[in-house]
Amino acid sequence: MPEAWRGGWWAGAETIASPNYGPRPAHTAIDLVVVHSISLPPGEYGGDAIERLFTNRLDWDAHPYFQSIRGLEVSSHFVVRRDGRVQQYVSTLNRAWHAGRSRWRGRENCNDFSIGIELEGLEGDPFESAQYAALVRLCNALAQQHPLAHVAGHEHVAPGRKGDPGAGFDWAHLQRALGWSRACFPEDTTPFDNVDAGASR
């Protein structure tokens, strides 16, 4: 049974509305999922810092690392927590501020035509089974609403500038679990086999 959507908001996620979004260009096909990783502070999980960052309520003085991102206004459509809980911050009908300067298969400005999904985790480290299960469920739900054709990492749409989700993300597992064609995924994630988490990109 298709899970309910209302105005680009998914019933399978906790809603936490972010002010950091804008309109998509008219008549834009939303056909790309961009997978990210985030933890605030880096390597610390379970707190409310991601939520506070995406809603412009982060106390910049609460941790030394926050000084390096002071004033940052960003968002993502979804965050998948370590235990598999899904939070939604921006309607999929709107443009979240997640990819920044980016390019995918000849198209610039991926925010215009993509859905951003942040996995709670540290770039390069492994992710939890519950997160993969939630990501698969979410991608399948998104495919009910949008003409998804591609899934890529932030590292693929902004190479040299971003490195997430990193070598710890199991693209092979995601492709198998979704059952989508290899053509939907970045070329440098193939062959789809068990990849050594320490392998270079």
N, CA, C and O of each residue as an XYZ file, in Angstrom:
804
protein
N       0.854     -1.193      0.000
C       0.000      0.000      0.000
C       0.886      1.237      0.000
O       1.713      1.386      0.899
N       0.744      2.130     -0.975
C       1.559      3.348     -1.016
C       1.384      4.167      0.265
O       0.269      4.340      0.756
N       2.493      4.663      0.792
C       2.409      5.476      1.999
C       1.990      6.890      1.640
O       2.327      7.404      0.573
N       1.262      7.499      2.533
C       0.598      8.768      2.245
C       1.583      9.920      2.071
O       2.576     10.036      2.788
N       1.273     10.757      1.101
C       1.985     12.006      0.874
C       0.961     13.132      0.891
O      -0.176     12.970      0.447
N       1.385     14.258      1.404
C       0.520     15.442      1.380
C       1.383     16.677      1.155
O       2.159     17.071      2.025
N       1.240     17.280     -0.015
C       2.006     18.494     -0.317
C       3.503     18.301     -0.264
O       4.240     19.215      0.105
N       3.964     17.098     -0.635
C       5.397     16.825     -0.608
C       5.928     16.384      0.737
O       7.139     16.242      0.906
N       5.038     16.162      1.704
C       5.428     15.689      3.032
C       5.019     14.224      3.165
O       3.897     13.850      2.826
N       5.948     13.396      3.666
C       5.758     11.954      3.747
C       5.261     11.545      5.125
O       5.821     11.958      6.140
N       4.213     10.737      5.160
C       3.636     10.291      6.429
C       4.584      9.389      7.213
O       4.408      9.205      8.417
N       5.592      8.823      6.537
C       6.527      7.933      7.208
C       7.645      8.639      7.949
O       8.523      7.986      8.514
N       7.626      9.957      7.954
C       8.699     10.726      8.597
C       8.129     11.666      9.650
O       6.981     12.102      9.562
N       8.946     11.966     10.634
C       8.624     13.021     11.596
C       8.842     14.360     10.900
O       9.882     14.580     10.279
N       7.870     15.245     11.004
C       7.968     16.549     10.359
C       8.608     17.572     11.285
O       8.133     17.804     12.397
N       9.700     18.186     10.811
C      10.362     19.290     11.513
C      10.654     20.337     10.439
O      11.656     20.231      9.731
N       9.821     21.311     10.313
C       9.908     22.243      9.192
C      11.106     23.184      9.312
O      11.307     23.827     10.343
N      11.894     23.253      8.244
C      13.034     24.167      8.165
C      12.643     25.395      7.352
O      11.887     25.279      6.387
N      13.145     26.567      7.726
C      12.905     27.760      6.913
C      13.863     27.860      5.729
O      13.732     28.760      4.900
N      14.823     26.940      5.647
C      15.876     27.032      4.634
C      15.500     26.260      3.368
O      15.934     25.127      3.159
N      14.698     26.889      2.546
C      14.285     26.279      1.284
C      13.819     27.377      0.346
O      13.686     28.536      0.737
N      13.575     26.995     -0.895
C      13.067     27.939     -1.884
C      12.307     27.182     -2.956
O      12.198     25.958     -2.897
N      11.777     27.909     -3.944
C      11.030     27.237     -5.014
C      11.970     26.566     -6.004
O      13.091     27.022     -6.225
N      11.502     25.494     -6.585
C      12.236     24.876     -7.682
C      11.905     25.620     -8.969
O      10.846     26.239     -9.065
N      12.797     25.572     -9.964
C      12.456     26.158    -11.266
C      11.191     25.504    -11.825
O      10.951     24.315    -11.611
N      10.415     26.261    -12.518
C       9.157     25.750    -13.066
C       9.401     24.546    -13.977
O      10.384     24.492    -14.716
N       8.487     23.592    -13.904
C       8.474     22.412    -14.783
C       9.733     21.547    -14.629
O      10.155     20.894    -15.583
N      10.325     21.542    -13.443
C      11.521     20.736    -13.194
C      11.130     19.323    -12.782
O      10.331     19.136    -11.865
N      11.692     18.334    -13.460
C      11.488     16.940    -13.070
C      12.428     16.615    -11.911
O      13.640     16.803    -12.020
N      11.878     16.134    -10.818
C      12.670     15.785     -9.635
C      13.087     14.333     -9.801
O      12.326     13.418     -9.484
N      14.316     14.125    -10.307
C      14.691     12.764    -10.703
C      15.989     12.253    -10.095
O      16.492     11.210    -10.512
N      16.546     12.969     -9.113
C      17.810     12.583     -8.495
C      17.685     12.571     -6.984
O      17.115     13.489     -6.396
N      18.220     11.525     -6.349
C      18.393     11.499     -4.898
C      19.875     11.694     -4.614
O      20.717     10.998     -5.181
N      20.192     12.636     -3.739
C      21.572     12.854     -3.317
C      21.702     12.395     -1.869
O      21.030     12.907     -0.974
N      22.587     11.415     -1.660
C      22.822     10.865     -0.327
C      24.005     11.581      0.311
O      25.075     11.694     -0.287
N      23.800     12.061      1.528
C      24.820     12.770      2.298
C      25.074     12.022      3.602
O      24.382     11.057      3.926
N      26.074     12.482      4.340
C      26.222     12.060      5.738
C      26.490     13.297      6.578
O      27.110     14.259      6.124
N      26.008     13.251      7.815
C      26.186     14.387      8.722
C      26.202     13.893     10.160
O      25.465     12.975     10.517
N      27.035     14.497     10.971
C      26.992     14.318     12.423
C      27.499     15.610     13.036
O      28.461     16.211     12.558
N      26.839     16.021     14.097
C      27.191     17.279     14.756
C      27.194     17.087     16.270
O      26.190     16.694     16.863
N      28.359     17.375     16.890
C      29.689     17.544     16.297
C      30.120     16.266     15.579
O      29.533     15.209     15.806
N      31.128     16.345     14.723
C      31.537     15.169     13.957
C      31.800     13.946     14.838
O      32.566     14.002     15.800
N      31.143     12.842     14.483
C      31.324     11.599     15.215
C      30.438     11.433     16.429
O      30.494     10.395     17.090
N      29.616     12.434     16.745
C      28.690     12.345     17.873
C      27.274     12.183     17.342
O      26.852     12.896     16.431
N      26.544     11.229     17.926
C      25.224     10.877     17.412
C      24.144     11.020     18.483
O      24.415     10.958     19.682
N      22.924     11.211     18.014
C      21.771     11.154     18.898
C      21.322     12.470     19.493
O      20.258     12.526     20.110
N      22.088     13.524     19.333
C      21.702     14.818     19.888
C      20.763     15.584     18.969
O      20.282     15.054     17.968
N      20.509     16.842     19.326
C      19.578     17.653     18.544
C      20.281     18.711     17.689
O      19.630     19.617     17.168
N      21.606     18.601     17.542
C      22.353     19.651     16.824
C      21.986     19.705     15.343
O      21.933     20.794     14.771
N      21.733     18.564     14.707
C      21.347     18.586     13.290
C      20.027     19.319     13.134
O      19.879     20.177     12.264
N      19.066     18.974     13.986
C      17.769     19.647     13.957
C      17.927     21.145     14.173
O      17.296     21.949     13.488
N      18.767     21.511     15.122
C      18.960     22.927     15.400
C      19.650     23.643     14.241
O      19.327     24.791     13.938
N      20.603     22.963     13.589
C      21.266     23.572     12.439
C      20.264     23.829     11.314
O      20.232     24.917     10.740
N      19.461     22.836     11.009
C      18.525     22.945      9.880
C      17.361     23.891     10.159
O      16.662     24.297      9.230
N      17.143     24.252     11.433
C      16.068     25.187     11.773
C      16.615     26.519     12.275
O      15.885     27.322     12.856
N      17.925     26.748     12.041
C      18.582     28.019     12.393
C      18.514     28.330     13.886
O      18.378     29.486     14.286
N      18.612     27.269     14.710
C      18.567     27.463     16.159
C      19.804     26.900     16.854
O      19.795     26.708     18.069
N      20.865     26.636     16.098
C      22.066     26.063     16.699
C      22.827     27.121     17.493
O      23.056     28.233     17.016
N      23.212     26.755     18.707
C      24.034     27.633     19.546
C      25.481     27.487     19.084
O      26.128     26.479     19.368
N      25.979     28.478     18.382
C      27.322     28.393     17.801
C      28.415     28.280     18.845
O      29.533     27.866     18.535
N      28.104     28.644     20.074
C      29.102     28.604     21.144
C      29.032     27.314     21.967
O      29.781     27.153     22.931
N      28.142     26.403     21.592
C      27.936     25.197     22.389
C      29.043     24.163     22.206
O      29.203     23.279     23.048
N      29.806     24.259     21.124
C      30.897     23.316     20.869
C      31.926     24.016     19.993
O      31.543     24.778     19.106
N      33.210     23.788     20.206
C      34.239     24.465     19.401
C      34.071     24.246     17.892
O      34.352     25.154     17.109
N      33.618     23.062     17.473
C      33.467     22.797     16.040
C      32.450     23.732     15.394
O      32.585     24.087     14.223
N      31.440     24.129     16.153
C      30.383     24.953     15.580
C      30.892     26.308     15.103
O      30.253     26.951     14.271
N      32.037     26.747     15.623
C      32.600     28.017     15.156
C      32.969     27.941     13.679
O      32.932     28.953     12.979
N      33.323     26.754     13.202
C      33.729     26.604     11.804
C      32.548     26.656     10.839
O      32.739     26.811      9.633
N      31.328     26.528     11.363
C      30.138     26.589     10.502
C      29.210     27.727     10.932
O      28.055     27.783     10.511
N      29.714     28.620     11.760
C      28.894     29.717     12.290
C      28.182     30.454     11.161
O      28.802     30.832     10.167
N      26.892     30.653     11.320
C      26.096     31.400     10.352
C      25.597     30.589      9.169
O      24.866     31.112      8.327
N      25.980     29.323      9.091
C      25.579     28.489      7.960
C      24.066     28.287      7.960
O      23.474     27.960      8.989
N      23.449     28.483      6.799
C      22.014     28.224      6.641
C      21.847     27.146      5.583
O      21.995     27.402      4.388
N      21.538     25.943      6.034
C      21.414     24.786      5.152
C      20.203     23.960      5.572
O      19.583     24.203      6.608
N      19.890     22.983      4.740
C      18.798     22.064      5.053
C      18.953     20.838      4.178
O      19.816     20.787      3.302
N      18.115     19.863      4.424
C      17.984     18.704      3.562
C      16.520     18.307      3.622
O      15.819     18.663      4.569
N      16.056     17.579      2.632
C      14.666     17.136      2.698
C      14.466     16.161      3.849
O      13.496     16.261      4.601
N      15.409     15.203      3.982
C      15.269     14.151      4.983
C      16.574     13.930      5.741
O      17.666     14.170      5.226
N      16.426     13.464      6.983
C      17.539     12.962      7.778
C      17.149     11.573      8.269
O      16.056     11.377      8.799
N      18.052     10.609      8.089
C      17.841      9.255      8.597
C      18.793      9.053      9.774
O      20.012      9.029      9.606
N      18.215      8.909     10.968
C      18.996      8.758     12.192
C      19.615      7.357     12.282
O      19.256      6.462     11.517
N      20.539      7.181     13.216
C      21.256      5.917     13.350
C      20.312      4.749     13.618
O      20.602      3.622     13.219
N      19.193      5.000     14.285
C      18.248      3.929     14.605
C      17.194      3.730     13.519
O      16.268      2.935     13.684
N      17.337      4.462     12.396
C      16.413      4.304     11.290
C      15.244      5.275     11.293
O      14.453      5.286     10.349
N      15.119      6.083     12.328
C      14.054      7.089     12.335
C      14.291      8.097     11.219
O      15.425      8.504     10.966
N      13.213      8.493     10.554
C      13.311      9.439      9.441
C      12.662     10.756      9.839
O      11.535     10.779     10.334
N      13.373     11.837      9.620
C      12.854     13.185      9.842
C      12.792     13.907      8.503
O      13.677     13.738      7.664
N      11.755     14.706      8.298
C      11.639     15.494      7.074
C      11.618     16.976      7.432
O      10.869     17.411      8.307
N      12.460     17.743      6.732
C      12.617     19.171      7.025
C      12.059     20.082      5.941
O      11.694     21.224      6.219
N      11.989     19.590      4.714
C      11.525     20.411      3.586
C      10.629     19.542      2.710
O      10.932     18.371      2.480
N       9.545     20.101      2.228
C       8.684     19.388      1.283
C       9.485     19.025      0.031
O      10.317     19.807     -0.429
N       9.231     17.850     -0.506
C       9.946     17.455     -1.722
C       9.570     18.323     -2.914
O      10.272     18.330     -3.925
N       8.474     19.049     -2.802
C       8.076     19.949     -3.893
C       8.935     21.209     -3.917
O       8.955     21.936     -4.910
N       9.643     21.464     -2.820
C      10.499     22.645     -2.704
C      11.979     22.278     -2.814
O      12.357     21.108     -2.758
N      12.781     23.289     -2.968
C      14.225     23.161     -3.159
C      14.924     23.312     -1.814
O      14.986     24.411     -1.263
N      15.452     22.210     -1.283
C      16.237     22.288     -0.044
C      17.662     22.727     -0.377
O      18.100     22.628     -1.523
N      18.370     23.210      0.627
C      19.721     23.743      0.441
C      20.733     22.715      0.940
O      21.279     22.848      2.036
N      20.976     21.687      0.124
C      21.803     20.575      0.582
C      23.033     20.303     -0.273
O      24.071     19.920      0.266
N      22.951     20.486     -1.580
C      24.059     20.072     -2.453
C      25.059     21.183     -2.736
O      26.218     20.904     -3.044
N      24.638     22.424     -2.639
C      25.541     23.530     -2.943
C      25.955     23.529     -4.406
O      25.203     23.088     -5.275
N      27.148     24.024     -4.669
C      27.664     24.039     -6.052
C      27.837     22.590     -6.507
O      28.613     21.844     -5.910
N      27.129     22.194     -7.546
C      27.078     20.776     -7.885
C      26.700     20.575     -9.354
O      26.204     21.476    -10.030
N      26.960     19.348     -9.813
C      26.704     19.005    -11.209
C      26.472     17.496    -11.308
O      27.190     16.717    -10.683
N      25.492     17.091    -12.074
C      25.232     15.673    -12.275
C      24.847     15.408    -13.733
O      23.826     15.889    -14.225
N      25.683     14.639    -14.395
C      25.463     14.226    -15.778
C      25.087     15.408    -16.685
O      24.111     15.372    -17.434
N      25.911     16.452    -16.574
C      25.768     17.605    -17.450
C      24.828     18.685    -16.954
O      24.709     19.733    -17.588
N      24.159     18.455    -15.837
C      23.223     19.455    -15.303
C      23.814     20.103    -14.057
O      24.285     19.421    -13.147
N      23.781     21.420    -14.036
C      24.295     22.181    -12.902
C      23.206     22.368    -11.843
O      22.019     22.184    -12.111
N      23.643     22.742    -10.623
C      22.729     23.117     -9.547
C      21.759     21.990     -9.198
O      20.559     22.081     -9.453
N      22.306     20.932     -8.611
C      21.505     19.748     -8.309
C      20.350     20.015     -7.349
O      19.360     19.283     -7.358
N      20.463     21.049     -6.527
C      19.344     21.357     -5.636
C      18.044     21.556     -6.410
O      16.961     21.271     -5.900
N      18.156     22.045     -7.637
C      16.956     22.336     -8.432
C      16.132     21.091     -8.721
O      14.905     21.161     -8.778
N      16.798     19.945     -8.905
C      16.086     18.757     -9.385
C      16.306     17.519     -8.523
O      16.045     16.401     -8.965
N      16.781     17.711     -7.309
C      17.105     16.552     -6.470
C      16.385     16.578     -5.129
O      15.854     17.597     -4.686
N      16.396     15.394     -4.502
C      15.961     15.213     -3.118
C      17.213     14.953     -2.295
O      17.995     14.065     -2.637
N      17.421     15.698     -1.226
C      18.577     15.493     -0.365
C      18.224     14.633      0.840
O      17.268     14.917      1.562
N      19.011     13.575      1.051
C      18.818     12.684      2.196
C      20.118     12.607      2.984
O      21.137     12.148      2.468
N      20.078     13.053      4.223
C      21.247     13.006      5.106
C      21.164     11.756      5.979
O      20.151     11.524      6.638
N      22.222     10.956      5.984
C      22.337      9.842      6.912
C      23.177     10.291      8.100
O      24.273     10.822      7.920
N      22.678     10.087      9.294
C      23.463     10.458     10.465
C      24.675      9.538     10.533
O      24.539      8.331     10.733
N      25.846     10.111     10.366
C      27.058      9.315     10.363
C      28.251     10.160      9.995
O      28.117     11.293      9.532
N      29.417      9.595     10.206
C      30.657     10.284      9.916
C      31.181      9.846      8.557
O      31.249      8.650      8.275
N      31.542     10.776      7.736
C      32.034     10.493      6.384
C      33.124      9.421      6.410
O      34.128      9.557      7.109
N      32.911      8.358      5.641
C      33.886      7.288      5.550
C      33.632      6.122      6.487
O      34.146      5.027      6.263
N      32.832      6.344      7.552
C      32.541      5.276      8.501
C      31.307      4.479      8.066
O      30.506      4.973      7.272
N      31.145      3.260      8.572
C      29.969      2.453      8.206
C      28.674      3.053      8.748
O      28.674      3.822      9.709
N      27.574      2.678      8.102
C      26.244      3.080      8.544
C      25.517      1.867      9.095
O      25.958      0.732      8.912
N      24.402      2.110      9.769
C      23.674      1.045     10.459
C      22.680      0.346      9.527
O      22.178      0.939      8.572
N      22.412     -0.916      9.825
C      21.437     -1.684      9.035
C      20.078     -0.991      9.025
O      19.389     -0.974      8.005
N      19.698     -0.421     10.166
C      18.411      0.272     10.256
C      18.364      1.469      9.309
O      17.299      1.817      8.797
N      19.503      2.092      9.078
C      19.537      3.236      8.162
C      19.352      2.796      6.715
O      18.646      3.451      5.948
N      19.985      1.687      6.343
C      19.793      1.185      4.982
C      18.335      0.791      4.758
O      17.766      1.090      3.708
N      17.731      0.124      5.739
C      16.333     -0.277      5.608
C      15.426      0.944      5.448
O      14.512      0.946      4.623
N      15.689      1.982      6.248
C      14.893      3.203      6.156
C      15.126      3.919      4.832
O      14.191      4.458      4.239
N      16.375      3.923      4.369
C      16.690      4.581      3.106
C      15.991      3.896      1.939
O      15.480      4.564      1.039
N      15.967      2.565      1.952
C      15.282      1.827      0.890
C      13.782      2.142      0.903
O      13.180      2.397     -0.140
N      13.200      2.118      2.089
C      11.771      2.430      2.212
C      11.483      3.846      1.719
O      10.499      4.081      1.017
N      12.350      4.785      2.094
C      12.169      6.171      1.696
C      12.321      6.336      0.187
O      11.505      7.012     -0.440
N      13.341      5.737     -0.402
C      13.541      5.854     -1.851
C      12.357      5.268     -2.618
O      11.925      5.828     -3.626
N      11.839      4.148     -2.140
C      10.676      3.552     -2.805
C       9.452      4.449     -2.680
O       8.664      4.567     -3.618
N       9.294      5.081     -1.521
C       8.181      6.012     -1.341
C       8.337      7.224     -2.246
O       7.363      7.692     -2.835
N       9.571      7.738     -2.358
C       9.821      8.888     -3.235
C       9.536      8.554     -4.687
O       9.046      9.395     -5.440
N       9.843      7.327     -5.077
C       9.619      6.910     -6.466
C       8.135      6.850     -6.802
O       7.762      6.846     -7.976
N       7.287      6.802     -5.776
C       5.847      6.851     -6.002
C       5.380      8.265     -6.363
O       4.330      8.457     -6.977
N       6.194      9.246     -5.962
C       5.784     10.640     -6.118
C       6.541     11.398     -7.197
O       6.029     12.370     -7.753
N       7.756     10.956     -7.494
C       8.620     11.685     -8.420
C       9.268     10.720     -9.413
O       9.427      9.538     -9.107
N       9.642     11.206    -10.590
C      10.222     10.336    -11.621
C      11.711     10.068    -11.381
O      12.555     10.430    -12.201
N      12.021      9.435    -10.254
C      13.418      9.209     -9.899
C      14.112      8.348    -10.943
O      13.578      7.336    -11.397
N      15.320      8.774    -11.313
C      16.101      8.039    -12.300
C      17.522      7.776    -11.822
O      18.209      6.916    -12.373
N      17.975      8.514    -10.792
C      19.363      8.415    -10.360
C      19.469      8.556     -8.845
O      18.669      9.247     -8.214
N      20.476      7.886     -8.271
C      20.872      8.055     -6.874
C      22.379      8.271     -6.870
O      23.121      7.485     -7.460
N      22.833      9.321     -6.216
C      24.259      9.622     -6.171
C      24.622     10.153     -4.794
O      23.751     10.582     -4.038
N      25.904     10.123     -4.469
C      26.380     10.707     -3.230
C      26.757     12.167     -3.436
O      26.953     12.625     -4.562
N      26.854     12.886     -2.326
C      27.309     14.270     -2.408
C      28.692     14.321     -3.061
O      29.018     15.258     -3.791
N      29.493     13.297     -2.783
C      30.835     13.223     -3.359
C      30.813     13.100     -4.877
O      31.787     13.462     -5.536
N      29.719     12.596     -5.443
C      29.619     12.420     -6.892
C      29.129     13.682     -7.599
O      29.496     13.936     -8.746
N      28.299     14.472     -6.915
C      27.778     15.686     -7.546
C      28.654     16.895     -7.260
O      28.535     17.926     -7.921
N      29.545     16.763     -6.260
C      30.482     17.850     -5.940
C      31.866     17.265     -5.698
O      32.432     17.454     -4.622
N      32.425     16.552     -6.685
C      33.715     15.876     -6.489
C      34.836     16.871     -6.219
O      34.916     17.928     -6.844
N      35.692     16.510     -5.278
C      36.791     17.386     -4.914
C      36.415     18.390     -3.859
O      37.283     18.900     -3.151
N      35.139     18.683     -3.739
C      34.658     19.634     -2.734
C      34.010     18.915     -1.561
O      34.126     19.357     -0.418
N      33.328     17.807     -1.841
C      32.657     17.039     -0.805
C      33.050     15.571     -0.918
O      33.353     15.087     -2.008
N      33.044     14.864      0.207
C      33.443     13.466      0.212
C      32.441     12.546      0.869
O      32.757     11.385      1.131
N      31.237     13.031      1.144
C      30.240     12.203      1.808
C      29.265     11.569      0.792
O      29.039     12.129     -0.280
N      28.699     10.415      1.130
C      28.800      9.739      2.416
C      30.114      8.994      2.635
O      30.400      8.570      3.755
N      30.911      8.830      1.591
C      32.251      8.272      1.773
C      32.332      6.775      1.576
O      31.346      6.112      1.256
N      33.542      6.257      1.779
C      33.838      4.853      1.488
C      33.105      3.878      2.389
O      33.010      2.698      2.053
N      32.585      4.328      3.517
C      31.851      3.439      4.409
C      30.435      3.157      3.982
O      29.761      2.319      4.581
N      29.963      3.856      2.933
C      28.592      3.632      2.467
C      28.575      2.479      1.473
O      29.369      2.455      0.532
N      27.680      1.534      1.676
C      27.613      0.317      0.868
C      26.632      0.505     -0.293
O      25.448      0.187     -0.187
N      27.156      1.029     -1.399
C      26.314      1.252     -2.582
C      25.777     -0.066     -3.133
O      24.656     -0.123     -3.638
N      26.577     -1.120     -3.035
C      26.148     -2.420     -3.531
C      24.895     -2.890     -2.802
O      23.953     -3.386     -3.420
N      24.895     -2.732     -1.503
C      23.743     -3.141     -0.703
C      22.509     -2.337     -1.091
O      21.423     -2.898     -1.242
N      22.670     -1.027     -1.252
C      21.527     -0.179     -1.615
C      20.957     -0.584     -2.971
O      19.741     -0.681     -3.136
N      21.844     -0.822     -3.941
C      21.375     -1.191     -5.278
C      20.623     -2.520     -5.244
O      19.572     -2.658     -5.870
N      21.158     -3.488     -4.518
C      20.489     -4.792     -4.428
C      19.147     -4.676     -3.719
O      18.155     -5.262     -4.153
N      19.120     -3.920     -2.628
C      17.899     -3.809     -1.832
C      16.788     -3.084     -2.594
O      15.614     -3.436     -2.479
N      17.165     -2.080     -3.365
C      16.181     -1.358     -4.164
C      15.767     -2.145     -5.400
O      14.626     -2.059     -5.854
N      16.720     -2.920     -5.944
C      16.433     -3.652     -7.173
C      16.371     -2.756     -8.389
O      15.772     -3.113     -9.404
N      16.997     -1.577     -8.288
C      17.010     -0.650     -9.416
C      18.213     -0.946    -10.297
O      19.194     -1.533     -9.842
N      18.137     -0.544    -11.547
C      19.208     -0.772    -12.512
C      20.511     -0.119    -12.056
O      20.502      0.913    -11.385
N      21.634     -0.739    -12.434
C      22.946     -0.125    -12.168
C      23.048      1.260    -12.793
O      23.756      2.127    -12.280
N      22.348      1.465    -13.891
C      22.411      2.755    -14.588
C      21.882      3.895    -13.723
O      22.118      5.064    -14.026
N      21.169      3.562    -12.649
C      20.645      4.592    -11.747
C      21.706      5.132    -10.800
O      21.487      6.144    -10.134
N      22.868      4.458    -10.735
C      23.877      4.766     -9.739
C      25.150      5.297    -10.387
O      25.372      5.077    -11.577
N      25.994      5.997     -9.617
C      27.252      6.515    -10.165
C      28.144      5.400    -10.674
O      28.189      4.312    -10.098
N      28.851      5.675    -11.751
C      29.714      4.661    -12.352
C      30.804      4.196    -11.407
O      31.178      3.024    -11.435
N      31.330      5.091    -10.562
C      32.457      4.693     -9.726
C      32.034      3.918     -8.474
O      32.860      3.663     -7.598
N      30.764      3.548     -8.386
C      30.346      2.645     -7.318
C      30.274      1.209     -7.838
O      29.905      0.304     -7.090
N      30.619      0.988     -9.102
C      30.606     -0.353     -9.672
C      32.041     -0.882     -9.743
O      32.952     -0.056     -9.789
N      32.315     -2.182     -9.756
C      31.283     -3.209     -9.763
C      30.572     -3.306     -8.423
O      31.170     -3.043     -7.380
N      29.310     -3.679     -8.445
C      28.528     -3.746     -7.222
C      28.870     -5.033     -6.485
O      28.279     -6.088     -6.718
N      29.831     -4.913     -5.600
C      30.322     -6.038     -4.826
C      30.690     -5.477     -3.460
O      30.621     -4.265     -3.256
N      31.071     -6.314     -2.543
C      31.484     -5.820     -1.237
C      32.751     -4.988     -1.393
O      33.790     -5.477     -1.836
N      32.636     -3.724     -1.018
C      33.740     -2.791     -1.178
C      34.449     -2.613      0.152
O      33.812     -2.385      1.181
N      35.755     -2.717      0.127
C      36.540     -2.454      1.339
C      36.315     -1.019      1.772
O      36.522     -0.090      0.991
N      35.893     -0.835      3.011
C      35.588      0.513      3.504
C      36.790      1.422      3.433
O      36.634      2.642      3.470
N      37.984      0.872      3.333
C      39.180      1.704      3.258
C      39.632      1.979      1.855
O      40.640      2.653      1.646
N      38.889      1.456      0.867
C      39.302      1.640     -0.521
C      39.227      3.104     -0.910
O      38.361      3.842     -0.441
N      40.151      3.517     -1.777
C      40.142      4.909     -2.215
C      39.050      5.114     -3.243
O      38.661      4.187     -3.953
N      38.556      6.355     -3.313
C      37.501      6.692     -4.272
C      38.126      7.183     -5.551
O      37.413      7.522     -6.496
